[in-house]
Amino acid sequence: MQFDKQLQRQLSRRQLLKYTSLSSMGLFLGSCGVSNQSSIFQPLNQKSGNARELFEPLNQSIEQLIFQAKNPAPEYPVSAVEPNALLINSFGITPVIDPNSFKLVIDGAVNNPMQLSMSDIQSLPLISMVIRHICVEGWSAIVQWGGVRLYDLAKLVQPKADARYVYFESGDSYYESWDIASALHPQTLLAYQKNGQGISIENGAPLRLASPIKLGYKQSKWVTRVTFTNELLSRRGYWVDEGYEWFAGL
């Protein structure tokens, strides 16, 4: 979770702002979620002659330097909630997940891998926050989310010292990856409530990512597996693999 101290010494704030122009917000190709059927756990492909792969390591370092993991994003009063917003799954792809038999798998570079039922998860501290969900397509919605902080789950499984990334697999075969600092940010939730009630299956029940620090396509629905890793794998995220920015921070 430590930022690159050498880069921090070398780049002034003005230089950071200048160099961030290298990093785009990605292509406006689609929406905030879709289905894919392949396995994500493959070694990172080594390709040459690709501008995105050439600049992406620099982009990631710069964005992580600018990102302040402990700084909270804006939150809003409950009166600001837009109750009719963020109701429909754009693709109409809804997996069938029985919450009574559901198990969240947390594994990878951890000392204590676990499988947690919804009862296990709901026994942990409930965190509620009213935040703005921002989609790469340009729309936004203020929503109240309730759930468990990923940080609190990480305390249970104890990530190893070299864990740098967190992968998320979903029941519809969507996949995403985050840097570990963002994943363990205090406002990153695995949510099971929306606007004070249980999340509907269309919105990602029984568990979905919710955070004000990432664009919507990073916030996977129907999360079934959380895997800590020490390397960024070849399949980094469904829309990322189609050209969207990987870090996608706000």
Secondary structure per residue as TSV (DSSP state, phi and psi in degrees):
chain	resnum	aa	ss	phi	psi
A	1	M	-	360.0	-7.3
A	2	Q	-	-71.0	136.6
A	3	F	-	-75.0	162.4
A	4	D	-	-72.6	102.5
A	5	K	H	-68.6	-31.9
A	6	Q	H	-64.7	-46.1
A	7	L	H	-61.5	-37.9
A	8	Q	H	-60.7	-39.2
A	9	R	H	-71.3	-34.4
A	10	Q	H	-80.7	-30.7
A	11	L	-	-107.5	123.3
A	12	S	-	-77.0	167.8
A	13	R	H	-58.6	-40.0
A	14	R	H	-63.8	-40.7
A	15	Q	H	-64.5	-40.2
A	16	L	H	-59.2	-44.7
A	17	L	H	-64.3	-36.6
A	18	K	H	-67.3	-44.6
A	19	Y	H	-72.6	-20.2
A	20	T	G	-66.5	-15.1
A	21	S	G	-63.8	-18.0
A	22	L	G	-68.5	-21.5
A	23	S	-	-103.4	117.7
A	24	S	-	-90.5	168.9
A	25	M	-	-85.6	6.7
A	26	G	-	92.8	172.6
A	27	L	-	-86.1	139.7
A	28	F	-	-84.9	70.7
A	29	L	-	-90.3	-25.2
A	30	G	S	-161.2	-121.7
A	31	S	-	-129.3	-160.1
A	32	C	S	-97.6	13.9
A	33	G	-	179.2	149.5
A	34	V	-	-162.3	172.8
A	35	S	-	-101.5	149.4
A	36	N	-	-149.7	147.7
A	37	Q	-	-105.6	-2.1
A	38	S	S	-93.6	161.2
A	39	S	-	-76.4	142.1
A	40	I	-	-91.9	-12.9
A	41	F	-	-91.8	83.1
A	42	Q	-	-135.1	152.5
A	43	P	-	-62.1	152.1
A	44	L	-	-63.5	126.6
A	45	N	-	-69.0	138.7
A	46	Q	-	-103.8	103.7
A	47	K	-	-121.1	153.7
A	48	S	-	-118.9	164.2
A	49	G	S	76.9	13.1
A	50	N	-	-111.2	118.2
A	51	A	H	-62.5	-38.7
A	52	R	H	-61.7	-44.5
A	53	E	H	-70.1	-27.6
A	54	L	H	-68.8	-43.9
A	55	F	H	-92.7	-17.4
A	56	E	H	-60.3	-42.7
A	57	P	H	-58.8	-40.0
A	58	L	H	-65.7	-44.9
A	59	N	H	-56.3	-45.7
A	60	Q	H	-62.5	-43.6
A	61	S	H	-62.6	-42.9
A	62	I	H	-66.4	-45.9
A	63	E	H	-64.8	-37.3
A	64	Q	H	-69.7	-30.2
A	65	L	H	-68.6	-41.7
A	66	I	H	-70.2	-37.8
A	67	F	-	-65.1	126.2
A	68	Q	-	-104.1	103.4
A	69	A	T	-61.6	-26.6
A	70	K	T	-95.3	-9.9
A	71	N	S	-78.9	127.4
A	72	P	-	-76.5	145.4
A	73	A	-	-80.6	161.0
A	74	P	-	-59.3	138.7
A	75	E	-	-119.8	161.7
A	76	Y	-	-127.4	161.0
A	77	P	-	-70.9	156.8
A	78	V	G	-58.4	-29.5
A	79	S	G	-63.8	-17.4
A	80	A	G	-85.6	-7.3
A	81	V	-	-61.5	138.3
A	82	E	-	-101.8	94.1
A	83	P	T	-63.8	-24.5
A	84	N	T	-96.3	7.7
A	85	A	S	-92.0	153.8
A	86	L	S	58.3	47.2
A	87	L	-	-100.8	-25.5
A	88	I	S	-115.6	136.0
A	89	N	-	-75.7	112.0
A	90	S	T	-56.0	-33.5
A	91	F	T	-94.5	-6.0
A	92	G	-	67.5	18.3
A	93	I	-	-102.0	106.4
A	94	T	-	-122.2	110.6
A	95	P	-	-71.0	155.4
A	96	V	-	-96.9	110.3
A	97	I	-	-127.4	120.0
A	98	D	-	-83.9	112.6
A	99	P	T	-63.5	-22.6
A	100	N	T	-73.6	-29.5
A	101	S	T	-107.6	-1.8
A	102	F	-	-61.7	139.0
A	103	K	-	-131.9	125.3
A	104	L	E	-85.9	120.4
A	105	V	E	-90.8	128.3
A	106	I	E	-124.5	116.5
A	107	D	E	-148.5	-162.0
A	108	G	E	93.4	-135.2
A	109	A	S	-80.5	65.6
A	110	V	B	-132.7	156.5
A	111	N	S	-86.0	-18.8
A	112	N	S	-139.9	71.0
A	113	P	-	-58.2	147.8
A	114	M	E	-141.0	158.9
A	115	Q	E	-125.5	118.1
A	116	L	E	-114.1	132.6
A	117	S	-	-79.4	170.6
A	118	M	H	-63.6	-34.0
A	119	S	H	-62.9	-41.2
A	120	D	H	-60.6	-46.1
A	121	I	H	-66.6	-41.3
A	122	Q	H	-74.5	-10.8
A	123	S	T	-80.6	-13.2
A	124	L	S	-82.7	162.9
A	125	P	-	-54.7	129.1
A	126	L	-	-82.6	121.4
A	127	I	E	-108.0	127.8
A	128	S	E	-118.5	137.0
A	129	M	E	-150.4	146.8
A	130	V	E	-107.2	113.0
A	131	I	E	-135.4	168.0
A	132	R	E	-97.0	123.8
A	133	H	E	-90.5	125.3
A	134	I	E	-118.6	123.9
A	135	C	-	-95.8	146.3
A	136	V	T	-62.7	-19.9
A	137	E	T	-74.5	-12.5
A	138	G	S	115.2	-8.4
A	139	W	-	-98.0	162.2
A	140	S	E	-144.7	165.3
A	141	A	E	-153.0	138.6
A	142	I	E	-92.9	122.1
A	143	V	E	-134.1	145.3
A	144	Q	E	-96.5	120.7
A	145	W	E	-111.8	146.0
A	146	G	E	-134.1	138.6
A	147	G	E	175.5	-156.7
A	148	V	E	-108.0	138.6
A	149	R	E	-68.8	137.5
A	150	L	H	-61.3	-29.0
A	151	Y	H	-59.2	-41.2
A	152	D	H	-68.7	-34.6
A	153	L	H	-67.8	-38.5
A	154	A	H	-63.3	-35.0
A	155	K	H	-61.7	-31.0
A	156	L	H	-74.0	-42.5
A	157	V	H	-89.0	-17.6
A	158	Q	-	59.2	78.2
A	159	P	B	-56.9	145.0
A	160	K	-	-71.1	160.5
A	161	A	T	-61.1	-28.2
A	162	D	T	-93.5	5.9
A	163	A	-	-69.1	126.1
A	164	R	-	-122.9	-17.3
A	165	Y	E	-135.0	158.3
A	166	V	E	-130.3	125.8
A	167	Y	E	-102.4	145.0
A	168	F	E	-125.1	126.4
A	169	E	E	-109.8	146.8
A	170	S	E	-121.6	161.3
A	171	G	T	-65.9	-18.5
A	172	D	T	-98.4	12.6
A	173	S	S	73.7	11.5
A	174	Y	-	-65.8	153.4
A	175	Y	E	-145.9	148.3
A	176	E	E	-149.2	161.7
A	177	S	E	-140.2	143.7
A	178	W	E	-126.7	156.0
A	179	D	E	-69.4	150.1
A	180	I	H	-68.5	-30.9
A	181	A	H	-63.2	-41.2
A	182	S	H	-69.2	-40.6
A	183	A	H	-63.4	-35.1
A	184	L	T	-96.6	11.0
A	185	H	S	-60.3	142.3
A	186	P	T	-63.5	-13.2
A	187	Q	T	-104.0	14.9
A	188	T	-	-97.4	116.4
A	189	L	E	-115.2	150.8
A	190	L	E	-97.1	104.7
A	191	A	E	-93.7	142.8
A	192	Y	E	-127.6	4.5
A	193	Q	E	-127.5	146.0
A	194	K	E	-134.4	123.1
A	195	N	T	54.0	40.3
A	196	G	T	83.5	1.5
A	197	Q	E	-128.3	167.2
A	198	G	E	-59.5	140.4
A	199	I	-	-65.7	138.9
A	200	S	-	-73.0	159.6
A	201	I	G	-61.0	-33.8
A	202	E	G	-65.1	-28.5
A	203	N	G	-93.6	2.9
A	204	G	T	118.0	12.7
A	205	A	T	-60.0	146.2
A	206	P	T	-86.5	-17.6
A	207	L	-	-139.3	138.8
A	208	R	E	-143.3	156.5
A	209	L	E	-74.6	141.8
A	210	A	E	-146.7	124.8
A	211	S	-	-161.1	142.4
A	212	P	T	-84.8	4.1
A	213	I	T	-105.1	1.1
A	214	K	B	-133.7	151.6
A	215	L	-	-65.5	161.8
A	216	G	G	-59.3	-34.6
A	217	Y	G	-69.8	-13.0
A	218	K	G	-84.2	-11.9
A	219	Q	S	-98.4	81.3
A	220	S	-	-60.1	141.4
A	221	K	S	-93.3	164.7
A	222	W	S	51.5	44.5
A	223	V	E	-67.6	127.0
A	224	T	E	-116.9	-18.7
A	225	R	E	-147.3	137.0
A	226	V	E	-124.1	121.1
A	227	T	E	-125.1	121.9
A	228	F	E	-86.7	137.2
A	229	T	E	-137.9	163.6
A	230	N	S	-102.8	3.6
A	231	E	S	-144.4	152.8
A	232	L	-	-83.8	119.4
A	233	L	-	-83.2	171.8
A	234	S	S	-64.1	-36.2
A	235	R	-	-102.0	97.2
A	236	R	-	-89.5	-23.4
A	237	G	-	172.5	149.2
A	238	Y	T	-58.0	-54.6
A	239	W	T	-76.9	-27.8
A	240	V	G	-61.3	-41.9
A	241	D	G	-69.4	-12.0
A	242	E	G	-96.8	-0.1
A	243	G	T	121.7	-6.0
A	244	Y	-	-71.1	158.8
A	245	E	-	-67.5	142.0
A	246	W	S	-76.2	-47.5
A	247	F	S	-67.9	-48.4
A	248	A	-	51.0	43.4
A	249	G	B	-86.4	158.7
A	250	L	-	-117.7	360.0
